[in-house]
Amino acid sequence: MNLDNISPQDIILTGDRTNGPLHLGHYVGSLCNRVRLQSHCQQFLLLADAQSLTDNMGNYLQVRDHVLQVALDYLAVGIDPAQSTIFIQSLVPELSELASYYLNLVSVARLERNPTVKDEIKQRGYQRDIPVGFLTYPAAQAADITAFKATIVPVGADQIPMIEQTNEIVRRFNSNVGQSILVEAQALVPTIGARLPGLDGKAKMSKSLGNSISLSASADEIRQAVHSMYTDPAHLRISDPGQVAGNVVFSYLDVFHPDSQRVAELKAQYQQGGLADSVLKQELETCLQSLLAPIRTRRQHYASDPAMVMEILKTGTRRARDVAAKTLSEVKAALGLNYY
């Protein structure tokens, strides 16, 4: 589905693992859409600290610290806690209880066949030494989504199998209890900048790979990052024709430059020869400095009062827990677990 099909009756559930401050890839892939959508429908934003622990138990204190960092990024880009419910996953125990029931509706074989899980197991080199929490996080994610009866879940294309597995759990549960208690969700996949390449051009932007620009980057950090970007290695002289395809600077100009006609002109000139990489990078740096300067200023404002930010999170978490508790009560009643 696309943004234009979203109605005021829709409920959105999305969020981020608290693995560190967010970067430009998060901004174009999800954050800017969250800001746009928060005035159109109900939106829950989850700080997924419990999910982060599935493969970060050795860095658990860091996961805790990053809750505040991610929250600061949310507020800095314009997410309004009066319109969007921002909450901490681990402080909503109803989610864990829902997940425990859902684990009875999915097999180990089905979890291992999930393409997203398979890819992440391979990336982390787990082989058969897989933490159980990591293997079963599709059920935990299903709990996150269904607890709020979300109808829309914004995800990258690589996460679509997770939504499909959530909907399988929904259908199986509803079929078992003979009632439509849980709601299926649709994936909302971004089209613009969905997989912003890393600075090195080798992979999508990722903090762990060291090829990202954080939303809190200083002016000097932005400048250094842009000037380190991969372009065309065969473009040795200004007069040489250059390649646009695979050129990271052009990938970013396509997303961040406000004038598409100007970008088209730069591409034509570069392909003909006579345009220096330094000129392209300066053009991009100007765009990014303009975008990130106000975000950085707002972030510094909120960071100066962490107690206020935590109060925002406490308020959002209480609101989220009220909603999740209602769903859990319905699920338990449907399972005959309403003893009193």
C-alpha distance (Angstrom), angle and dihedral (degrees) to the residues before:
residue distance angle dihedral
M1 . . .
N2 3.83 . .
L3 3.78 136.7 .
D4 3.79 93.9 -98.1
N5 3.82 91.3 63.4
I6 3.80 95.0 58.2
S7 3.80 114.9 110.6
P8 3.84 132.5 -163.7
Q9 3.83 88.0 -105.5
D10 3.81 92.3 61.8
I11 3.79 121.6 102.8
I12 3.79 118.8 -149.0
L13 3.80 125.3 -155.5
T14 3.76 118.0 -173.8
G15 3.79 139.0 133.5
D16 3.77 147.0 140.3
R17 3.76 139.1 -95.3
T18 3.80 108.7 -110.1
N19 3.79 95.3 -121.0
G20 3.80 96.0 128.9
P21 3.80 144.0 -53.0
L22 3.79 115.2 -34.3
H23 3.80 125.9 -108.8
L24 3.79 141.9 -154.9
G25 3.79 91.4 -79.8
H26 3.80 89.3 61.1
Y27 3.79 90.4 46.7
V28 3.79 97.8 55.7
G29 3.80 94.4 32.7
S30 3.79 98.3 51.4
L31 3.80 121.2 -23.1
C32 3.80 98.5 72.4
N33 3.82 89.8 50.3
R34 3.81 91.0 50.3
V35 3.79 89.9 54.8
R36 3.79 90.2 49.2
L37 3.81 95.0 46.9
Q38 3.81 100.0 44.2
S39 3.79 92.6 83.2
H40 3.81 93.5 48.0
C41 3.80 104.2 51.9
Q42 3.79 144.8 -4.4
Q43 3.80 112.2 -67.2
F44 3.81 131.6 -171.2
L45 3.81 118.0 -165.2
L46 3.78 115.2 -162.1
L47 3.80 124.7 -154.6
A48 3.80 95.5 -151.6
D49 3.80 101.1 -151.7
A50 3.82 94.2 143.6
Q51 3.79 91.0 51.7
S52 3.81 90.0 48.8
L53 3.80 88.9 58.9
T54 3.82 91.3 61.7
D55 3.80 88.2 83.6
N56 3.82 102.3 11.1
M57 3.80 105.2 60.6
G58 3.79 88.3 126.1
N59 3.81 89.5 58.3
Y60 3.79 99.7 38.9
L61 3.81 95.4 137.6
Q62 3.78 89.7 53.7
V63 3.81 90.0 52.5
R64 3.81 88.9 54.5
D65 3.80 93.0 48.5
H66 3.79 91.6 50.4
V67 3.81 92.4 58.9
L68 3.79 88.2 76.9
Q69 3.81 92.7 42.6
V70 3.79 93.5 54.6
A71 3.80 90.9 44.5
L72 3.80 89.4 53.3
D73 3.80 90.0 53.0
Y74 3.81 90.7 50.5
L75 3.78 92.3 52.9
A76 3.80 93.3 41.7
V77 3.80 94.6 57.6
G78 3.80 91.9 50.8
I79 3.79 106.8 -91.0
D80 3.80 105.2 154.6
P81 3.84 115.1 -145.4
A82 3.80 88.2 -153.9
Q83 3.82 88.8 62.8
S84 3.81 102.8 27.8
T85 3.80 123.8 47.8
I86 3.82 107.1 -132.4
F87 3.80 112.3 -168.2
I88 3.79 143.3 167.4
Q89 3.80 112.9 -114.4
S90 3.81 97.8 -146.4
L91 3.82 91.5 54.8
V92 3.81 91.9 61.6
P93 3.84 102.3 71.9
E94 3.80 90.8 176.7
L95 3.80 86.9 76.9
S96 3.81 92.3 60.3
E97 3.79 91.8 48.3
L98 3.80 92.0 50.7
A99 3.81 89.8 49.2
S100 3.80 90.7 53.0
Y101 3.81 90.1 57.6
Y102 3.80 92.9 45.5
L103 3.80 91.6 54.0
N104 3.81 86.7 71.2
L105 3.80 89.4 60.5
V106 3.80 99.1 56.5
S107 3.81 133.0 56.6
V108 3.78 128.6 -134.4
A109 3.80 88.5 -118.3
R110 3.81 91.0 55.4
L111 3.80 91.6 49.6
E112 3.80 91.1 50.2
R113 3.81 90.9 49.9
N114 3.80 92.5 55.2
P115 3.84 102.7 114.1
T116 3.79 93.4 -144.1
V117 3.80 92.2 51.7
K118 3.81 91.9 44.9
D119 3.80 91.9 52.2
E120 3.79 93.8 47.6
I121 3.81 92.3 47.2
K122 3.80 88.3 53.1
Q123 3.81 93.1 46.7
R124 3.79 91.4 52.6
G125 3.80 94.2 43.8
Y126 3.80 93.7 -127.7
Q127 3.82 96.3 144.6
R128 3.85 100.7 172.1
D129 3.82 95.0 -22.6
I130 3.81 92.0 89.2
P131 3.81 120.8 154.1
V132 3.80 107.3 -121.9
G133 3.78 90.7 -132.4
F134 3.78 89.9 56.7
L135 3.79 94.0 48.3
T136 3.79 93.2 49.0
Y137 3.79 99.0 43.4
P138 3.83 91.9 106.8
A139 3.82 86.3 69.6
A140 3.81 90.2 48.1
Q141 3.77 90.0 49.5
A142 3.80 89.6 49.7
A143 3.81 87.3 54.8
D144 3.80 91.0 51.6
I145 3.79 91.6 51.5
T146 3.78 99.9 41.5
A147 3.80 96.0 42.3
F148 3.79 88.0 71.3
K149 3.81 94.3 34.9
A150 3.79 87.4 -122.6
T151 3.79 114.7 -167.4
I152 3.81 94.7 -171.2
V153 3.80 130.5 40.3
P154 3.82 117.2 -176.2
V155 3.82 108.3 -142.6
G156 3.77 141.6 154.5
A157 3.79 116.7 -100.6
D158 3.82 89.7 -103.1
Q159 3.81 89.8 61.1
I160 3.81 97.6 55.1
P161 3.85 91.6 98.1
M162 3.80 87.6 61.4
I163 3.81 91.4 58.0
E164 3.79 90.4 46.0
Q165 3.80 90.3 53.5
T166 3.80 91.0 48.0
N167 3.79 89.7 53.9
E168 3.82 90.7 49.0
I169 3.80 88.6 55.6
V170 3.81 90.4 47.5
R171 3.79 92.7 51.8
R172 3.79 93.6 45.7
F173 3.79 93.2 48.5
N174 3.79 94.2 47.4
S175 3.80 90.5 46.6
N176 3.80 92.6 49.6
V177 3.80 94.9 50.7
G178 3.80 95.2 36.5
Q179 3.80 92.8 -127.8
S180 3.80 136.2 96.8
I181 3.79 95.9 -119.8
L182 3.79 99.9 139.4
V183 3.80 127.2 52.2
E184 3.80 128.4 -135.0
A185 3.79 117.5 -127.0
Q186 3.77 133.4 -144.8
A187 3.79 123.5 -137.1
L188 3.79 117.1 -120.7
V189 3.81 107.4 -155.8
P190 3.83 117.6 -167.8
T191 3.79 116.4 -127.0
I192 3.81 102.7 -167.2
G193 3.79 115.9 67.2
A194 3.79 90.8 -13.1
R195 3.80 91.5 150.7
L196 3.78 105.7 23.5
P197 3.82 106.3 -167.4
G198 3.77 121.3 -120.0
L199 3.79 120.5 -106.0
D200 3.81 89.6 -100.5
G201 3.80 94.0 53.0
K202 3.81 91.2 -128.5
A203 3.80 100.7 103.7
K204 3.77 142.7 -6.3
M205 3.79 115.8 -65.7
S206 3.80 110.0 -76.4
K207 3.79 133.4 166.2
S208 3.80 90.8 -145.8
L209 3.81 90.6 56.8
G210 3.80 92.7 48.9
N211 3.81 92.6 -126.3
S212 3.80 100.6 110.9
I213 3.80 141.1 96.6
S214 3.78 111.5 -135.1
L215 3.79 120.9 -138.4
S216 3.81 87.7 -121.5
A217 3.82 94.2 52.3
S218 3.80 116.0 138.7
A219 3.80 121.6 -122.8
D220 3.82 89.8 -101.6
E221 3.80 92.3 48.7
I222 3.80 90.7 51.6
R223 3.80 91.0 49.4
Q224 3.79 92.9 49.2
A225 3.81 92.2 46.2
V226 3.80 93.9 50.8
H227 3.78 93.4 47.1
S228 3.81 90.4 51.4
M229 3.81 92.7 54.4
Y230 3.77 121.4 125.8
T231 3.83 113.8 -110.5
D232 3.82 126.9 159.6
P233 3.82 112.7 -39.2
A234 3.81 90.1 -158.2
H235 3.81 92.0 57.3
L236 3.80 93.8 93.2
R237 3.80 99.3 149.7
I238 3.77 130.4 35.6
S239 3.79 90.0 -119.4
D240 3.83 92.7 55.2
P241 3.82 117.5 101.9
G242 3.80 109.5 -111.0
Q243 3.79 134.6 -147.0
V244 3.78 119.2 -117.3
A245 3.82 96.7 -171.7
G246 3.79 110.1 86.9
N247 3.80 91.9 10.4
V248 3.80 104.5 133.4
V249 3.79 94.3 -156.7
F250 3.80 91.2 59.3
S251 3.80 90.7 45.7
Y252 3.79 88.4 58.1
L253 3.81 94.3 42.2
D254 3.82 88.6 55.0
V255 3.80 89.3 57.1
F256 3.79 104.5 34.7
H257 3.81 108.2 28.1
P258 3.82 110.7 98.4
D259 3.82 93.2 -149.8
S260 3.82 113.1 63.5
Q261 3.80 90.9 -178.1
R262 3.78 90.4 58.4
V263 3.81 90.1 50.9
A264 3.82 90.5 50.6
E265 3.80 89.6 52.5
L266 3.80 91.8 49.7
K267 3.81 90.8 50.3
A268 3.81 92.4 51.0
Q269 3.80 92.4 47.9
Y270 3.80 92.5 46.6
Q271 3.80 92.7 50.6
Q272 3.79 91.1 49.7
G273 3.79 93.9 47.5
G274 3.77 129.4 -114.4
L275 3.81 100.6 91.8
A276 3.80 121.7 105.4
D277 3.78 122.9 -138.4
S278 3.80 87.6 -129.0
V279 3.80 91.0 61.9
L280 3.81 91.0 52.3
K281 3.78 92.0 48.1
Q282 3.78 92.2 49.3
E283 3.80 89.6 52.0
L284 3.80 90.3 51.6
E285 3.78 94.1 44.2
T286 3.80 90.2 55.4
C287 3.83 89.7 54.0
L288 3.80 94.4 48.0
Q289 3.79 95.1 44.5
S290 3.80 89.2 52.6
L291 3.82 91.7 48.8
L292 3.79 99.1 44.3
A293 3.82 102.4 38.1
P294 3.84 95.4 76.6
I295 3.82 91.2 40.8
R296 3.80 89.7 52.7
T297 3.82 91.5 48.4
R298 3.81 93.0 50.9
R299 3.79 90.8 46.4
Q300 3.79 91.4 53.2
H301 3.79 89.4 50.4
Y302 3.81 93.3 54.5
A303 3.82 92.9 40.0
S304 3.79 89.3 58.6
D305 3.81 89.0 66.9
P306 3.83 109.2 38.9
A307 3.81 91.3 165.0
M308 3.79 89.6 62.4
V309 3.80 91.0 49.9
M310 3.80 91.5 50.1
E311 3.80 89.8 50.3
I312 3.82 88.5 54.5
L313 3.81 88.8 52.2
K314 3.81 92.9 46.9
T315 3.80 91.2 51.3
G316 3.80 92.1 47.9
T317 3.79 91.9 46.3
R318 3.80 92.2 52.6
R319 3.79 89.9 50.7
A320 3.81 92.1 47.7
R321 3.78 92.4 47.4
D322 3.80 91.7 54.3
V323 3.81 90.2 55.7
A324 3.81 94.5 43.8
A325 3.80 91.7 48.1
K326 3.81 90.9 55.8
T327 3.81 91.5 52.6
L328 3.80 91.9 45.9
S329 3.80 90.2 51.8
E330 3.82 90.3 52.9
V331 3.81 91.6 47.9
K332 3.81 93.4 49.3
A333 3.80 91.8 47.1
A334 3.80 90.0 51.3
L335 3.81 88.9 51.3
G336 3.79 92.2 49.3
L337 3.80 92.7 -111.4
N338 3.81 94.9 124.6
Y339 3.80 95.7 107.3
Y340 3.78 96.8 161.1
